[in-house]
Amino acid sequence: MRFWLFKSEPDAWSWDQQVAKGDAGEEWSGVRNYQARNFMREMALGDRGFFYHSQTDKAIVGLVEVCATVHPDSITDDARWECVDIRALRPVTTPVTLDRIKADPMLADMVLVKNSRLSVQPVTPEEWARICALAGVDP
């Protein structure tokens, strides 16, 4: 199993909207960055991820799971763009803010710290465990 972080502006797609999709989940569509798309190509069923609210909250607010592997993005006819589907697993007990992540020496090399604009990014097992601890959830 691998770990990921999915970023969304809450006014475009929020945690509550993700939760409302239930077990069927939702396409992580609209990604138009080659590096982020390539990360989605690496994902497998059951991979876990953090759901991160960008712009306003700038915090990890929930845990998600990949429920469909890479497939064409349904909102474009351009074959270059693909996406995965994710479903909400549970909210975090304590949202983990970007400031909190940046302040933690154990997370200094996290992609979110180094390249905060990337909408889909990998998370190491050590980063996953540390953030889950900060968030008050079982990894």
N, C-alpha and C positions, 0 to 999 in steps of 0.2 A: 504494500500500500504506500502511496505517495501522498504528499500534502501540498496544498495550494492556497492561494489567497485570491478572492474574487472581489473586485472593487466596483461599487456603484454609487452614483449620486442618488441620495434618497428621494429627491423629487423626480428622478427618472425611473428608478426601480428600487423600492425599499425592502427592508427585511420583512415588514408586514405583508407586502405583496408576495414575496417569495414564500412565506409561510402559508398564505392563502391558496397557493397552488397545490398544497398537499403532497401526497406520495408520488403523484405524476411528475412533479417538478416543473421546470420551465427551461427553455433554451437560454443559454447565456449568449444571446445574439447581439449583433451590432458592433462586435470587436473589429476594429480596422487597423490593427497593428500586427505586423508579421511575427514579431517575437511572441506576443501574447497568443496569437493563433497557433504558432508552433508548440507552445506549451500545452494548449488544449489537445493537440494531436498526440501528445505523450500520455494523456490521462487514460485511466482504466476504470471500469465499473468499480464502485466502492471506494475510490480515492476520496479523501476527506479534504475539506477546505474551510477557511475562515470567510465569513461574509463581512465585508468592510464597507462602512458608510463613508464615502469621501465628501469633500467640500465642507459640509456643515459640522457633522459630528466628528469626523476623522477618527473613527474608532471601529474596532472589531466588535460586532454585535451578535453574531450567531455562528453556528457550525452547519455546514452543508455537506452533501455527498454527491458525487458524480453518479447519475442514474441512467445516462445514455452517453455512449462514447461519441467521438467526433463524427459529424455529419454536416451536409451543406446548411449554411445559415439561411433560414427561411425568409428573411426580410430582404434578401438581395438575389439577383440572378447571376451575380458575378461568382464564378466557380472558385475563385481564389479564397473566398471567405467561408470558414467552417466554424462550428461551435459544438459544445457539449451541452447536455441538460444537467441541471443540478436540482436537488430537493433539500429543503430545510430539515435539519435534524433537531436542533434545539437552540434556544437563545443562550447567550452567555449570562452568567450570574452577575458579573461585573464587566461592563464594556471596557476594552483595553484601548486607550487612546494612542494616537500617533506620538504624542509627547511622552507618554509612559514608555512606549516601545523605544523611542530614541534615547531615553534616559537609562535604559537597562544595558549594561555592558555585555550581557549574554546575547543581546539582539543587535549588536552594533553592525554586524555584517549582513543583516537581513535585507533582502531585495527591497522591501518597503522603505527602508532607511536610505538605501543607495539610489533607488530609482522609483520614487513614490508615484510617478505618473503612469506606470505600467499597470493596465487594468486586470491582467491575469498573470500571476507570478508564482514560482515555486517557494515552498517553505521547507526547511530541513526538519528532520525528526526532532532535533534538539530545540529548534525554535517553536515547533508545534507544542512540545511538552511544556516549555517555559510559558508560552502565551496561555495555554490551557490552565496552568497553575494560576497565573495572574487573573484569568477570567473566572476562576472558581468552577471550572468544569473538568470532568474526568476525561483524560485524553483517549 
